[in-house]
Amino acid sequence: MPVKLRLQRHGKKGKPFYWLVAADSRAKRDGRYLEKLGTYNPNTNPATVNIDIDRAVNWMEKGAQPTDTARNLLSYKGAMLKYHLNGGVRKGALTQEAADLKLAEWLKEKEAKIQAKKEGLTKSEAEAAAKRLAAEKEASEKRLAAAAAEEAEAVAEQEPATEEASAETEAAPEEVKEEAAATPEEAKEETPAEEASAEEEAPAAEVKAEEAPAAEAAAEDTPAEEGKTDAEEKEAE
């Protein structure tokens, strides 16, 4: 039975998660498998890979063939290196201790590279966060400056209006004073006119008084004349 080391897809839509399994090459991709050898999570940076190296090497020594993606993951974790070192031990090219030492050194270097990448990513993330913070701070300062400028313009527009209102209020008492000052003079000017009218009315009253005796005298003359006419008429008879 041909056996393959391949990935089975798990997880959810948009966030896949894979298992590394040893399965029959005739089985479906996500179907039955013989053994689960590890996991692969591509959603993290760097990707998280956990593989049982010894079991994977055992399956490859039995003739299992990894797919291209599975081979890359096995090489990333050192399983392919161990497979080749075990082949050299079997051929007598090197001892088991030397093979184990080479594998340990390689794994140490690989771990250092992964750690350096993580630190670089953390540093770049911190720098990006600092840049975002600086940009947000600058934008906030600009907004505050714009608000202060608008407030200053509003205050500047209000000041002329208040000055005009104060000028009008100051001018109003002066006008009242001028009117108050002009009122006595007008009263003085009007007083002679009233006196003149009173003087004009006084002669008219005197004229009326003079006319009244004259009328009485005329009334007295009239009976006398009537008496004379009666006497003259008797003499004529």
Secondary structure, DSSP 8 states (H G I E B T S, - for coil): --EEEEEEEEEETTEEEEEEEEEETTS-TTS--SEEEEEEETTSSS-EEEE-HHHHHHHHHTT-EE-HHHHHHHHHTTHHHHHHHHHHHHHTSS-HHHHHHHHHHHHHHHHHHHHHHHHHHHHHHHHHHHHHHHHHHHHHHHHHHHHHHHHHHHHHHHHHHHHHHHHHHHHHHHHHHHHHHHHHHHHHHHHHHHHHHHHHHHHHHHHHHHHHHHHHHHHHHHHHHHHHHHHHHHHH-
